[in-house]
Amino acid sequence: MQQANGDEFSHPQGFLSLAKNVGIKDSSLDLAVIYSTVRARAAAVFTRNRFPGAPVIVGRKHIAKGFVQALVVNSKNANVAIGNQGIDDAIETCRIVGEELSINPYEVLPFSTGVIGRPLPMDKIRAGLRGIQSELRPDNLKLAAEAIMTTDTSPKYYSCWVGRAVIAGVAKGAGMIEPNMATMLVYLMTDAELPKAALRPLLRRVVDRTFNCVSIDTDTSTSDTVVLMANGLAGTVKLGAFEKALLGVCEHLTREIARGGEGATKLITVDVSRAKTDIQAKRVAKCVVNSPLVKTAIAGEDANWGRVVMAVGKAGEPADRDKLSIWFNGIRVAHRGARDPAYDEGQVSQAMKSPVIALKVALGLGRGADRVLTCDLTKEYVAINGDYRS
């Protein structure tokens, strides 16, 4: 598997895209279209929020037969909680894209991200979609990654080769992030030929190991989705090698989402080991990363391991205090349920200045393990979300 990112970002064959401003935002990019020149086999994982946005409702129906040829995304407006008008607007958006690209509108997936409760400015979207056939370009996915941003501070994209095929991914997500499966938009494109029956199980496994292992603020979004499109133009690849490569792309995007959390100054990884099961390990790790007290302590560069003890205990999982050990960036701060005998405040304080904090918890109960990613919680997070609509 050969990886590529930054200036080396690779595009799979047959995928064209565009990014433009249609007036939803003042001047920055706010509309993107991603198009496969041939029908692509596709699978998606959608939010589990019980009040999904109109694009999710329409998208679930459109992808039901397992084929997608185009994605259309607007930012700054979520198209959520505006009744049947939202459904009508999502369907109309797909119809216009279908007409412009001469494809089946039921093989177009709509996406919207931004403020909830505002009707889409359909006059601007209609005008912006006219003539898109001539605007599509083969090497434009980086700009598409910019167009789907809301409070993201930078675009997120990554690619790799697997055999003769390319896997490319673009993503957005900075706040309202606590999947199962939610709160981010992720578009994965490949020119590999993949069996239709394998697509959804493969994507589900990868999502569970990546995007379902990140939390910014415990809030599950109403709108968002991970989509995988495979148009087959590069021919077949070994399925095991493809899944490994896709996992690598999604792991990278997951880290970038965690690193780019709203107001974040530090990326935090929480590894829970020696749990009874992997499921227990994930539950404990989620309790740690979702603790505001843990996250604010790390923002303040304070190795307050007592807050980690609290978070592990509140998970409600079987535990033994006298078997618990905790590390911050490789330094053991607690052992057998008490402060480590070799604890050195100066050494630990220096380690906490790192932009990446690796927090490790060993429960001493078995062989289960899992990792969850998050970021610190800063005053800037409050400022961003206090002023989000203004």
Order of alpha helices (4+ residues) and beta strands (2+ residues): beta-beta-beta-alpha-beta-alpha-beta-alpha-alpha-beta-beta-beta-alpha-beta-alpha-beta-alpha-alpha-alpha-beta-beta-beta-alpha-beta-beta-alpha
